[in-house]
């Protein structure tokens, strides 16, 4: 028989497979096949898929149906109508483009000379090290740029899109990223094209009606959280407008378990975009798993790194291995070496805890080890939460035992500020797992720690070191995770040098209710300067100053190495405490090690490590994660890290890695 079945769209946009009934089990076969396809309804001898804005899904269905029916009934068993055939051709074309891109990507990176063809409207001169990444993005089509911060990823993305914008094959640009990136995207557009962009920061009513906003602007800027809430609107927008989707600071979408569903949002909308670019200077802050989502978003219909579970199982046992060629073809990276930046200098400082701090730490650690060894619950999540609670207690004690009592009522990891301090995901947990202060050993000493006349050792060390640096005529940053420690510096320890404080409680100029916050601060006799104003105060004051900040509040798009006058600002950083969040640490390092700094400057990073505390394991873990990323990205900086310690093997699961480090530390010193 010829053409037993027919696949086509009807006049209302329904995709219909019409099949011929027969007495050979055909009904059962079709029912079994379409039971696995969401959205299809059975009507007599037809299977009907109502219209959907997800064009990529329809294409995948058509490709699957054609392949399945040809296998079951032979090459003449299905007739495909012209409209369905058009989408089938598009899917096959994308497959060809993907394989061609893999070949082109490898060839471009091997070329010696690069001369990317840009629009005449692009007026900015590209630096030599930017030409290869731009040509790569143009010719590969959907590509990643993992260049180090300060290398001009925004400019390179605009350059790569300039010809497409000129010939209208790309009509709109949607940038999804952190709020701090919005201003640079607007300013760089002006520098690249000589005019201000028609832009829209998408929030509020504009977000709810985003699919109707295409006529308002050409450049759209959106936070990850906003995008999560309007995925259907974004897909409809992409159907109306040929759009280039840019995911900035793409490490935010890396992990399916910890990153607040950013990953599923990005995968879903990327399937509908005309063009896709992902940008990050720290694309792999944990391990190889971090790369799957970012690379898959480039070619979401082609599984460039296999299915997630296949990829995860492979890299767990083999490292990046067989996927290296695909990755090398789809990404470029401008390295620190290409920028000609001076070497940095990491200076680990092991600090002995003060008498009472040591007693409290040892007592709590011994109790935590006993509690963990005594866990018999089968609930894995409960055990993880208990270990997380133990980690929090140890981080607090190694930094400042007073934090345990002063923060006793603030344990809610769902709270953004709390999550920021510990480098943990912002998710619900049971505050009761931390236990009451009264249940801890040496509870009275913990409650009265501030009255014992003892300054925690790392705080004392950091303050003395900061003053010494300032006496030498230089500025310095103290990085700390804990807001209470910052307040201690501000009101007591460093009060005489008038430190500048930036953390999650200090709003940005663009935050809501900013005037109400300012009024309250003035009434309380406190500084009412916003985050941006405090940064500018630090950068523009001609006298030595100390900035005390959390890595989470001064992340992407902030430069502290020089000011607008071109004056050198800061080349000294003191890490009072760190957590397991490698992305935050890597980003903080780059605040003062950036393009434009004096080649004779030697950035110094003082890493304070509490002796016989969890700090030691955090130090090893961060180094191992950084080295693994640089190894996968073939970055020569790996040889210049200068962190002369034994590397720790990082488990495939981040939670398992943290748990492993915690138990390893407790067993080493307190068993």
N, C-alpha and C positions, 0 to 999 in steps of 0.2 A: 504493500500500500504506500501511497505517496501523500505527504502532508496530512498526517492524521490529526495534527493539533496546530493551533494558531495563537500567536502571541502578539498583542498590539494594544495601543491606547485607544480608548473610545473618545467621543467628542467632548466629554466632560473631564477628561484627564485621568480616568481610571486605567490602570494597567490590567489587562484581562488575558488570562490563559484559557482558551476554549479547547476542551479535549473531547475526543470521541469515546463514547462508552463502548465497552466490549466485555465479553464474558470470560476474560483471561486474567482476572485479578487486577485489572487496570485501575478501577476505582480505589481499591485498597492501596495500590502503589502511590497514586496521586495524593490520597489523604495522608499517608505516612510522610511523603515528601513535604507537603505544605504545612503540616503540623509544626514543623521546625522553623517556619518563616513567619515572623510576627507581622500582623497587619492584614494578611490575606483573609478574605471571607469566601465561603463556598456558596455558590448560587447555581443550582441545577448542575449543568456540565461545565461550569466556569469557576475559576478562582479569580477574585477581584481584589486589587490593591487600590484603595482610594488615593487621591492626589496627596502628595507630601512634599514639603520644601527640601527634603533631604535627597537631592539629586544623586549623590554618591551611593546612597542606599538602594535606590531604584536601579542604578547601573549594576551594582553588585548582584541584585536579585536577577536581573535579566541575564547577566553572564552565567550565574549559577543554574538558572532554569535551562538555558540553551545547552550548557555542558551536560546536565543531568539527563535531559531528554534525548540528546544525541547518543549518549552512552546506552540508554535504555531502549530506544527505538530506532537507532541508526541515523545517519546524516540526513535522510529524507523524511524523518518522522516529525519535523516541526517546520512550520512556515512562520517567519518573523516579518511582521509588518514594517513599513518604512519608518515610522516614528520610533518604534522599538529598536530597529536596526541602527538608527542614528545614534542612540545612546549606547548601544552595544559597540559601535565603532569608536565612540569617545572613550569607553573603558579600555578597549584594545589599544587605542592611541596612547592613553596614559601609561599602560604597561610598557609600550615601546619607549616612551619618553623617560620613564624611570630607568630602564636598562641603559639607554643612551646616556643619561646623566651620570650613572656610575662610571661609565667609560670616560666621559668628558672630564669628570671631576679629578680622576687620577691623572689624566694627561695634562690638565692645566697646572696642577701642582708640580709637575716635572719640567714645565717650560722655564726657560731662563728669562726671556723678555715677556712683559705683559703690557698690553695697550687696550684697556677696556673701552668700548665704544659707548660714549655717554651722550646725553641730550645736549643740544646747544644751550638749553635753559639752565643747565647745571654749571654754575660759575665758579665753584670752589676748586682750587687745585688739589689734586690728590697727592699725598705723600707717597714716596716710592714703595714703602711697605704696605700701603693700602691697595695698590693696583692689582695684585694677584687675588686677594679676597673679593674685590669688586668684580673682576672678570669671572671668577669662579661662580659668584652668585648670579651673574647675568646668564652664563652659559649652562649652568646646572639647573637653574630655574627655581627649585625649592632647596634651600641650603641653610646650613648653620654657620654662624660666625662666633667662635669661642675665643676671640682675642681678649687679651688682658685689659683691665679697666684703663681708660685714658688713651687707648689707641684709636678711638674714633669710630666705634661700631655704628653709631647713628649716622654719621656722614657716609660711611661705606654702604649702608642700607639704602639711603636716599640716592646715592650714585647708581647703585645697581638697578633701581626702579625708574631712573630718570627717563630713559628711552621709552619705557612702557607707559609712563605717565604722558609723555609727549604724543605718542601715537594712539593714546586712548585705549590700548589693550588692557591697561589698569586704570580704573576710574577713581577708586577710593583707596585710602590706606587706613586700616584699623590697627592701632597699637594697643596691645593688652600688656600691662606691666604694673609695677608699683607706682604709687602717686608721685614719688620723688622724681620719676623719670619724665613726667609730663612737660615740665618747663624746658628741659634740654631738648626734647623732640620739637618743641615750637621754635626755640632759639636756633637750633641747628638747621631747620628748614629755611629760616631767613638767611643764614650764612650760605647755604647751598644753592638757593634759587633766587636770592636777591629781593625777596618780597615776603611779607608775612603770610602764613598759611591761612586758608579758610578752615578754621579748626573748631572742634566741639569736644569739650570734656564731657563725657557721657555719664550722667548721674541723674537721680530724681526722675522727673517727668520725661526727660530725654531718653532715659534708659527704658522706661516702660513702653515708650512708643518708638524705640530705636529703628525699627524697620521702615518707619515713615520719615526718617531724618536725613535721608541721602542727599536731598537738594540743599541742605543747610551748609554743608562743609565738604571738604575733600580729605581732611586729616581728622580722624576720630581717635580720642584717647580714653582708655577705659581701664579701670582697676580689675584685677582677677575676680574679686568678690562680686563686683557688678556683673561681670560676664557670666558667672555661675547662675545668677538669678534670671538671666534673659537669653538663655541658649536658643530657644525657638525664634526669638526676635532677630538674633544675629544670623541664623540660618536663612530666614526670609530676606534679610538685608543682602546677604551674599547672592541670593537668587536674583535680586533686582539690580545689583551693581557688581561689576567685575572688580573684586577687591583683593588687595594684597594684605594678608594677615601677618603681622609682626608680633611675635611673643618676646617681649623684652625681659631680661633677667629670667631666662627660661628655666633656671634651676628651681624656680617656684613650682613648676608643674611636674617635678621629677618623680615623686613617690606616690603610689596609689593608696598607701595606708596613712600617711602622715600629713599630707599637704591640703587638707580641707577640700577635697574633690576638685582642685584646680586641674588635676591631670585628666579626669574624664571630660570636663568641660572643653579643654584644649583639643583633645582627640576628636570630640564630637563636632566642633565647629570647623576644625581644620579640613575636614572632608569636603566642606562646601566652598572653601575659599579658592579663588582663581590662582593665587600665588602664596607661598608660605616661606617665612624666614624666622629662624629662632636665633636669639642673641644671648650670650652669657659669658662672663669672664671666668666663672667658677661652675662649669656645667656638671662636675662630678664631685661634689663635696663629701660624699660618703663612700660609694663604691660603684662598680660597673652598672648596677641596676639603674642608677640615676639617669643614664643616657637613653634608655629604651623609649621613654615617653617623648623626649625631645626630638630624637631622630625619627620616630614613627610619625610625629606630627607633620614632618616634611612630606612624607609620602604615605598618608594614612590608609590608602586603598591598596598598597602594595606590600605591606609587612616587611620593610627593609631589614628589620632585625628579628624576623620570625614572630610567632605569637609570644605573648609575654611569658607564659609559663615555660615555654621551650627555652627562651632566652635566659630567664632567671636560673633555670636548672643548669644550663650549660656554663654560664659565667661563674656560678657558685663553685663548680668543680674544676674549671679550666681557665679562669680569667677571661679576657676579652677574645683571645684566640682567633677563631675562624671569622669573627665579625669585624676584625680590624680593617680589612680591605673596603668593606661597605662604609664604615665610619670615615676612613681616610678620604673616600671619594665625595662625601657629603658635607664635610666641615673644613673650615680654614681657621688658623689661629695666628695672630700677630703676637709674638712673644716679647718678654722683657728684653731679651738680647737684641731683637730687631729694633727696639726703641732706643737702644743705646743708653739705658738707665744704669746708674752706678749700682754696684753690689750692695745688698742690704747686710745688716749685721744682727743676727739673732743672739741674744745674750741671756741664756737661762741662769736664773739666780735661785738656788735652793735656800729657803728661809726657814730657820728653826722656829717652831711655835713657842709662844710665851708659856710660862709655867701653868697657869690656870687653863689656858686655851688647850694645852697639850693634854691635861687631865680630862677635860670635857670631851675632847675628840676621841681619846682612847676609850673612855667609858662608853660613849655612844657607839663607836665602831664595834666594840666587843659585843654590845647588846644587839646591834644590827646583824652581826654574823650569827649569833645564837638564834635570833628570830628567823633568819632566812633558812638556816639549816633545819629548823623545826617545822618548816612549812610542809604540810601533807595534803594540801588541797589539790584537787584535780583540775580546778579552774585556772588555766594558764594566764588569763588576763588578771586574775586576782594576784597571782604570784608576781607578775610584771609590775603591777601597781605598788605592791609592797616594796619591791626592789627600787622602784622609782622614788618612793617616799624615803627610803634609806639614803639614796643618792642625794636627795635634796637636803637632808639633815647634814650629811657630810660636807657638801658644798658650802652650806651656811657656816658650819663650825670652822672649816679651814680658812674661811674668810674673816668671820667675826661672830663669835658665839652669841653675842647680843641679838643677832638677827632671829634666832630661834624663838625667843620670847616676844620680841617686838613685832614679829610677823605672824604670831600664832593664829590670829583670826583671819589671815589673808590667803589661806591656801585654797585657791580655786583656779585650777589650771585652765579653765574655760576663760578666765580673765586674761586679756591680752598682755597687760603689764606683768602679771605673775609669770606667764609663759615665757615672756621675753627674758626675764632674769635668769631662768634656768635653761634656756635653749631647748625647751620642750614644746611639743605641739600644743596648740590652743584647743584643748578638748576636755570633755567632762571627766572628772575623776572624783573619788570619794575622799573628801578632806579628812575623814576619820581614820583613814589608813596611816596618816602621819603620826597619829597618836597625840595625846595631850602632853604638854611640857611636864606636868607633874608625874607622868609615867616614865620619864627619861631618868637615867642615872645622873646624880649631881644636879637635880632639878633646882634646888635652892641657889646653887652657885650660878646656874644659867640665868635664873631670874634676876640675880643681883650682880651679874657680870660687869655691868657698866659702873658699878660702885666699888669694884675691887681695885681700881687705880691702875688697871692694866690696859695698854693699847695693843690690840691684835698685831701680831708681828708683821704681817705683810702690809697692813695699813701704815704702820710706823715706817717700814722700809720704803714704801712708795712715796710717802710724804717727804722723807729725808732726801731721797733721790730726786724728786721733783724740784725741791728747793735748790739743790746743788746744780741742777741743769739751768734753772732760772738765774742763779748767781753767775753762771757763765754767759749770760746774755741771750739765752735761747728759750723758745717756747716748748711746751711738752703736753702730751695727751696722756691721761690716765684712763685706761679702759677698765670698766667694772660692770658687773652684771646687776649689782644690788643697789637699789635706790637709797636704802637706809645708809649704806656706806657713803654714798655721794653726799647725803645730808650731813653726815658726820664730818666729812672733809670741809664742807661749805660753812658749817656753823662752829666748828672747833679746830680740827687738826690743821687745816690750811686757811683758816679764816683771815689771817693777816695778809695773804696774797690775793684775796678776792677771786677765788676760782669761778670759772664759768661752767654751769651744769647743763647737760643736755641728756634727757632720757625720755621714756615713753609718756611721762606726765606733762612734758612741755609740748604744747600744740604747735602745729605748723600754721603759717599765715592763712592757708586755705581751709583749715578745719572749721567746722561749724561752731557757733557760740563763742567765737574768739574774743569778742568784745566783753561778753559777760565774764570770761576767764580773766581778762585783763583788769576789769573793775574789781573783782574779788582779790586778785593779787595786790593791787594798789591799796585796798582797804586793810590787807594783812601786813602791809609794809614790806612786801616781797617784790622781786624783779618781775615785771610784766612783759619782758622781752620774749618774742616767739623763738622757735627753734632756729629759723633763718637769721633772725637778728643776733642771736647769741653766737652763731657761727661767724657772722661777719665781724662782730666785736673781737672775737679771737683772732681772726685773720688780719684785721686792719689796725689793731693796736700796735704801736711801734715798740712798746715795752714788752719784756718777757711776761708771758701769761701761762696759766695752766687751765686746760680744758679737761673736764671729767665727764665721760660719756659712756653710754652703753653701745655696744656694737650694733644692736638692732635698730637704734634710733639714728645712727649715722652710717647707713649702709651705702647703697648704690647712689651714684651721681653726685657724691659729695667729695670735693677736693680740698685738702688742707695743707698741701705742699707749698702753694703760693697764692697770692691774692691778685685782684684785677690790675694792680699797679705793677705786677711782675715781681714783687718783693718775695723773697723766700720766707715762708711762714713757720713750718714745723718739720723737724726730721727726727723727733724723739717720741717714743711711745712706751708707756709702762703698762703691762698687763697685770693688774692686781689679782684678777681671777678670770678663769675661762671655763667654758662648759664644753659639751661634746658637739656643739653646733659648728661644724667645720666651715660652712658657708659664711657664717658671721665672722669667724676668725680671718678667713682669707680676704673677705671684703674689707675688714678693718685695717689689715696690713697695707692694702692699696690706697688708703686715704692719704698717706704721705709718701708713697713710692709710685710716682706717676710721671707721665711725659711732661716735659717743661721744667723739671727740677734741674738744679745745677749738677753737672756731671761730676763735680768734685765733692758733692755732698754724700755723706755716708749715713743712711737712715739707721737708727739704732732702735731695736725692739727688746726691751727688758722683760723677760718672761718670769714672773715671780711664781715659784713652785713651793708650796708648803711641804716641808720635809715629812716623809712617812704619812702623806695624806692622799686623797683621791686626785689631787692636782698632778701627781706623777703619772697616773694612768691616762688622764686627759691629755697631757703633753705628748705621750707616746701615740695616742689614738689620732690626734690632730695631724701629727707629722705623717703617720702612715697613710691617712686619707689623702693628704696633699700629694705625697709622693706617688700614690696610685693614679691619681688624676693626671699628673704630669707625665707619667709613664705611658698611659693610654693615649694621650694627646701628643706624644713624641716631642715634648717641650724640653729643650736643653736646660731650662731653669732647674730641673731636677738635680743637676750636678752642682748647683749653687745654693741650695737651700740652707746649708750651714747649720742645720739642727743636728748636732752630733750626738744622737742617741740611738739606741737599738729600736728598730721598727717593730710595731705590734701588728700582728695579723688581724685584719678587720673582718669580722663575720659578715656574711651576706646580708643578714638582717640587722638594721640599725639598733632596734630594741635589743636583740640578742647581743650585739656588740657592747652596748652600754651595760647590760646585765653581766656580761662576761668580765668587763673591766672592773665593775664593782666587786664581784665575788673574788676575782683575782687579787684585788687590793686587800680585801678583808682577810683572805686566807694567808696572804704574805706576811702580814704584821700582827694579826689578832687571833689566829687560830690557836 
